[in-house]
Amino acid sequence: MGKIIEKIAIDRKHEIVLKIDYDNQQELTAENLQKADAAIEFSTPATVLANIRHCFKAGVPVVVGTTGWYDEMQRVKQQCGQGNNSLIYASNFSIGVNVFFHVNRVLAKLMNNYPYYEVQVEEIHHIQKLDAPSGTAITIAEGIIENLDAKKEWMNVLTTDGEETADDNIKNDQLLIESFRIDSVPGTHTVIYDSEVDSIEFKHTAHNRNGFALGAVMAAEWIQDKKGFHSVQDMFDFSI
């Protein structure tokens, strides 16, 4: 992701002034960060919170694409406000995925009128992706739960090499997320509404990781003149 983000940023006439990875973490200082107009954070759940704090200390707007830290979101939001800092986060910065998120919420609300449809989410990623479900699948599931009265929580079944690693015996008010890990798939997410007479499938397929990277660079551009704690949804105008 870092290499793709770098290429897209340069293509959009930006300059990369600092790159941090496992081998040069000592260079992540306030002095170095202050050379940048924005930082884009794609790391790991174990390092993301420290990286955010570094950006806050340097007063540099930060775009956070890492997931796995949302349990600490309220604390980070408070720190952001106290320091008059700028942060924008997303489980997925892809423009297409965020359009998908919006339509998913609208569709879920509509389907309250048709309770004979059962809904589930399916996500497919490459076998190197260790976490399941994906952050994108969780956002999709939360969008359904917030708008579809019949579902109260989600549960996950992971299938790797044809073997399930969780019990798929779910309750009626639970939303099933099926996770598959297959070869080199960048990411496919499908919402399925199924009844005895037909099925409705709503799908997003990523052809590569460029869409994620482009959205992250656009977020770094968007947050330049803004303060506060933002979701990627704040970037988009979905009014019709």
N, C-alpha and C positions, 0 to 999 in steps of 0.2 A: 504493500500500500504506500509506503513512504516513497519508493521510487516512482510510482505512478503519479502521486501527488506532486512530487518535484517536477516531473515532466509537464504536467498540466499547468502548474503555476508559472513555469518559465514560458510556456506557449501563450499564456495570458499576460505576458510582459512583466511578471513579478521577478524579484531577485531572492534567492535562497541565501540567507546570511548565517544560518546555524542549523546543523543536523546533529541530533543526539541519538545514539544507539547504545547497545550494551557495552561497547568498547571505549566510549569517551564520556561517560556520565559525569565525570569531574568537570566538564565544560558547561554543564547546566547551571550557570550562575546568573544572578540578576544583571550583572554587567553585560554578559553576552546576550541575554534575552532582550535587553533594552535596545539592542541594535535592530530589532524586528518590529514591524507594525502589528503583527499577529503571530500566534503560535498555533500549529495544528497538531493535536495530540492523538496519535494512534499507537498505543503501547499495550499494556496488559492490566488486568484488574489489580495486580499486586503493586503496580507503579503509578497508576493514573492519579491517585489522590496527591501523592508527593509532587508530581509534575504540575498539577493544577495549582498547588500552593506556591511553587516556584514562580509560576506565571503571575499569580496574584501579588506576590512580593515585588516582582519587577514592574507591576502595573501594565502588563501586556495582555491584550485581549486573547482569549484562548478558545479554540474550536476543539471540542472533545468528541471523538468518534469511538473511543473505547467504551465498552459496556462492562457490566459486572460490578459497578460501584453505586448503583442507584439506591441502595439501602442507606447511603450516606448523603443523599441528595439534599435533604433539608439543611443539613449542617453546612454543606458546600454553598448552598444558596445564601445562607446567613452570612458566611464569610465573604462571599462575593459582594453582598450589599454593604457590609460593614467597611470594606475597603474601597468602595466605589469602583469595583472592578467590572470586567466584561467577560461573560462566558456564554457560549452557545453549545448545546449538546444534542446528540441524536443517536438512536440505535442504528440509523441508516440515513446518510445524507443524500442518497440518490434522489434526483428530481422525480423520476418515475415511481419510485417506491413511496415517496411522500404523497403523490397523487393517489396511489393505491391505498395508502393509509386513510386518506380522506373519504374516498369512495367506499371503502370498507365500513367506515362508521355510518355513513348514510345508508348503505345497504342493510346493515344490521338493524338499524332503527326501523326501516321499512318492513323487515321480515318479522317484526313483532305481530304484524297482521296475519301472518301465515304460520301458525305454530306447528303445523304438521310437517314442516321441514326441520330436519336435524342438521346441525352445523358442526364442522370440524375444520382444523387447519392442518395443512401438510407443508413441510419444508424439507428441501433437499440441498445439501452442501457437500463439498469435497471431504474426503476422508481425513484430511489434516485438521479439520475444524473440530476441536475437542469439546467445546461447550455445546450443550443441547438443553432446551431449544435455543435457536438463534435469538439474538436481541430483536431482530426484525419480526420473527414469529411471535415473540412475547408482545411487542407493540400491536401487532395485528390482533392477537387474542384479547388484549386489554381493550382495544377499540370495539370489539364485539361485545365483551362483557359489560362495558359501560353503556351500551345502547340496546342490547337484546335482553329482555327481562328474564328469559328462561335460564340464562347462564350466570353463575355466581363466581366461578373460579376456573382456572385452567389446570390441566395435568398433562404430563408429557410421556410419550413412548418413544424410545430411541431404538432404531434398527440399524445395526452395523453388520455387514457380511451375512445378511439374512437372519440375524438373531436379534430378538427383542431384548432390551435390558431393563424394561419396566413393565409392570402389570397393566394391561389395557382394560381391566374391569373398572369402568368409570361410572359415576353416578349421573343421574339425569341432568342435574344442575351444573355438572362439570363440562368444560370445553376441552375436547381432546386435541392436542398438538402432536402429530406424528412427525418424527424427525428421522430422516434417512441420510446416511453418509455414503456417497457413491463417487468413486474416482475423483475427477477434477471439476465437478460442477461448481460454478461460481456462486450460485444461489437461485433457487426457485421456490416461490411461496404461493400456495393455492388455498383459497377459502372455498369449501364445498358445502352447499346446502342440498340435502338429499331427502327425497320423499319416495313413497311407493310408486309414484307415477312418473317422476323425472328428477333430474339433478341439475343444479346451477353451479358452475365453476367459475371462479374469479381468480385469475392467475397473473403473477409477475415473474418474468424470467430475466435474469441478468445474463447477458452474453459475455461480459468480462467485468473487471473491477473499475473500469474507467468512470462509470456513472457515480460510484461512491466517492471517488477521488475528486471529480469535477464538483460535486455538491459541497464537499468540504472546502475546496478553494473558494467557491462562491460564498460560503458562509463566512470565511475569513474576510472577504471583500465587504460583505453586508454589515458585519459587526463593527467596522471601523469607527463610525460616528455614534455608537450606541454604548450605553452603560447598562449594567444589570445582568440578570440571569435569564437566559432565553432558551426556549426549545426551538428546534428547526422549524416547527410549524409557524413560528413568528415570521419566517422568511417569505412565506407563501400567502397569496391572496386567492382563496378558494371561493369567494363570493361569486354568485352567478346573477 
